[in-house]
Amino acid sequence: MLLDTASLYFRAYFGVPESVKSPDGTPVNAVRGLIEFISRLVLDHHPDELVACMDADWRPQWRVDLIPSYKAHRVAEEVPDGADAEEIPDTLSPQVPIVEDVLDALGIARIGAEGYEADDVIGTLTARATGPVDIVTGDRDLYQLVDDKREIRVLYPLKGVGTLQLTDETWLREKYAVDGSGYVDLALLRGDPSDGLPGVPGIGEKTAAKLLAQFGDLAGIMAAVDDPKSKLTPSQRKRLDESRPYVAVAPKVVRVATDVPVPDIPLTLPREPRDPAALDELATQWGLTGPLKRLVTLLEG
């Protein structure tokens, strides 16, 4: 089980009241919510291995070089040292180090890779996997990894993680008329404002799906642009032709990396905390005794 950790603690932050605070008054709603998410996932799915995948770089320069608008709207206005800092709620960012400390004390594998997003870590670990993989994320980009033959599916939270949409190829075909491998082409044609991907003007989700059904894939669509006998409408042909520079680079930006240098560490879900003393200290300091006790009990079971 691979967790898109930032996606989950963002959801926890907005799903758990900010009135949930530590004894010193610091909001810990995202931390508590993530712990409870993990407890529910362990209880319901019993993973043998579990990895908290992290964003070592939420906006990698190599993606920005290809599409400068990539996540540009999320960059905070005042950034020190010229580096990009993600604009996130003021009371969330201080909770991220607490999340990391709790995961480390529990002994849950936590992996990031310099210059890459959590999606890329997930893509790499999925490519290496020899058995079934469940990816838990609120990010539709990872639908591209769904593969029924390899038993790879996405568990997409609808309400907390108690209600999960089990995304397999059957679901993808019913919803988008594509399989996992075709989702990249659909996503880049449609665009994604939340990631700053412009897409091809005038081609929304339904049109993109129809074009992919008609011409097979992105390469087939672009070949049709050059074929005067193809059944593209004049406006579609014009817009696709004008979008060639974007279409040429977008696949590399949208497709998750599968060759990220990730450390070779044990991924087995721990049966007991790695550092019980540190976990007790964190539980007391941040008012997390109840949630952590429930999770430890589940791990021991």
N, C-alpha and C positions, 0 to 999 in steps of 0.2 A: 504494500500500500504506500503510494507516494502522495505526500501532502503538498499542495501549493500553499505554503505556510502563510505568506502575506495575504493571499486571497481570503484565507480562512480567518486570520485575525482582523482583517478589515471588516468582514461580515460580523465577527463577534463584537467588534467595537460599536457597530451601528445597531446590533441586535440586543446587546446587553446594556441596561441603563448605566449612564455615567455616574449615577449615585453609588455604584459598587466601587468602594474605595478601600485603600489600605488603612491601618490604624493611624497613619500620619496624614491622611486625607488625600493621598495620591490616587487618582483614578486607576483602577486595575481591571476595568470591564473587559478589555480585549484579552488580557492574560487569562482571566477566569473563564471567559467564553471559549477560548481556544482549548484550555484544559478540559472543559466539559465536552467540547466537540470530539477531542481525542478519546475521551472515556466512552462516548456513545459509539464511535467507530470501532473501538476495540470490543465493546459489548456486542454490537450487531454483526460484525464481520470477521472477528477473530483472525486478524492478519498474522502471519508468521514473521514477516519483516515489515518494518514501518520506517519511513524516512521523511523527516521534515526538510523539504527542499526550500532553499533560501535564495533571495535576490542579492547576490554579491554586487551586481550592477543592474539597477532597475531600467536604465536607458543606455545600453551599450553603444559606444561611439561607432562601432562598425555598422550598426543598424542606422544610426543617425546620418552617417556619411552617405548611405544609399538613399534614405528618405529623410530629409532634414526635419519634416514635420512630425516625425515619429515621437509620440508622447510629449511634444513640445508644449502643449497647453497645460501639462502637469508640472512644469518646471516652476519652482518658487521664484518670485521676482527678485528677492535679495539673496544672493548666493555667495558665500565666501570663496576666495581663491579661484574663482572662475569655474568651479565644478558645478555640475548639475545636481541639485537637491530636489527630491520629489516633494511637491506640496501636499502634505498630509495634515490631518487635524492636530492641533498643538498638543492635545492630551493623549494622542496615540503614540507619537514618536518616542516619548520617554518609556513607554511600555515594552518596546521592542527588545531592549537589552534584558528586561526581566523575563520575557518569553524565552530568549536564548539561554539564560541562566537556568531556568526551570527545566528546559529540555535536556540541557547538559547534565544537571543533577539527577534527572530521571534515568539518563543513559539512552535516551532516544536519539538515534542517528540524526545529525543535522549537517546538511551538505549544501555549500554554495561553491561557485567557481568564479574566480576573478575575471571580469569582463563579460559575464553572462548572467542571464536572468534565471529565475527558478524554473521557468518553462524549459530552458535548455538542459538543466540538470535532470529534469523529469524525462525529457526526450532521450538523453543519454542512458539513464538507468533503465528506461523501458527497452531501448535497443539491446541492452546487455542481458536483460532478463531471460531466464530459461523456463519460467512458468507463468501462470496468470498474474496480471497486474491490474490493480484498481488505482486509478488516479482521482484524487479528491480535489476538486477545484471549482471555483465560481467563474472561471475564465473559459469562454467557449473556444478560444484559440486551440486548446488542447484536444478538441474533438478530432483533430487531424491524426492523433495517435491511435484512435480506436481501430482495432483489428480483431475480428471475430476468430480468425484462424489461430492467432497467438493468444487469444483470451485476454485481450487488453480492452478495458472499458473505462469510461469516465463516470464518476459518481458526482453529479452536479447538485449542490444543495438548493432546495427549493424553499425550505423553512428550517433554519438551523442545519443540523446534519441528521436530524431525526427523519426528515422527509427528503430522500435523495432520488433524483432522476437517474436511473440506470441507463447510461448512454452506450448502446452498442450499434452495430452497423444497420440492424433492422430499424432502430429508432431514427438514425441519421437519414436513412433513405426515405422514411415516412415524413420526416420533418423538412429535410432540405433536398431530397432527391439525389444525394451523393453519398459515397461511403467515406471512410476516414481519410483515405489518400486524396479524395477529391475535394475535401473541405478547404484545403489551402487555396485552391483555385477559386472556389466560391467566395471565400473571405476576402481575397485581394481584389476581386472584381467588384464586390459589394462595397468594400471599404469598411472602416470601423472608426467612427469619430472618437471613441474612447481611447484609441491608440494613436490617433492622428494619422490614420491611413485614409487617403482621399478616395480610393476606389476609382472606377471609371465613371465619369459623369453620366447620369441617365440610366445606369445599370444597377438596379437594386437586387435584392435577394432572389425574387422570383424570376426576374429576367436572367440573372446569372445562372440559376439552376436550369432554366430552359435552354440556354446556350450550351451549357455543359452536356445536357442530355442530347442535344442535336449534334454537337461537334466533338464530343468525347472528353476533351481536356483543354487547358489554356492554349497549348500549342496548336490544337485543332481549330480553336476559335480564331487565333491570330493568322493561321493559314487561310481561313475562310475570308479574312479581311482582304487578302491578296487575290482571292478568286472571285472574279466578277460574276461567276455563275452561282456562287453560294447564296443561300437564302437569308442573308443578313438584311435588315432594313437599311435604307440609306443613312438614317441617323445613327444606327448602331455601328455601321461601318466607319462613319466619320469619327465618332467618339472613340472607338477602339484604335483607329489609326492615329489620332491625336494623342492617345494615351500610351503610345509605344515606349517612351522613356520610363514611365512609371511601371508598366507591365514587365519591362526587362529586368528591373531590380526588385520588385515587390516580392517575388517568390522567396528570395533569400531572406528578406526581412520577416515575412510571415511564417515561414517554415521554421520550426524549432530545430536547434542544433542537436545532433546525435553523437557528437564526438568530443564532448567537453571533457577536459582533464579533471575528473573527479577523484577524490582520494579513495583508496581501497580500504574501507573500514567495515567493521561488522554492522550489518543492517538488522540483525535479529531483534525483534521486540523484547526488551528486557523483562525478566520476571521479578526483578527487584531493583530498587534505585541504585544507580552507580555510586552516588555519594549521599547516603541517608542524612548525614549531619548537615550538609549544605542544603538539602531539600527541606529539612526541618526549619533551618534558619530562614530560608526564603518563604516558607509557609507562614511563619510567625511574622516576619517583617512586612509582608504584603497582604496579610489577611486571607491566605489561600488554604488554610488547614483543611477545611471541609472538602473542596474540590480535589485537592491533591491526595487526601486520604482515600477518597472513592476511586481515583485512578490507580493508585498503588494496589488497592485491594483487587481491582480488576486484573491488573498485571500479574499478581500473585496467583490468581485463579486459573 
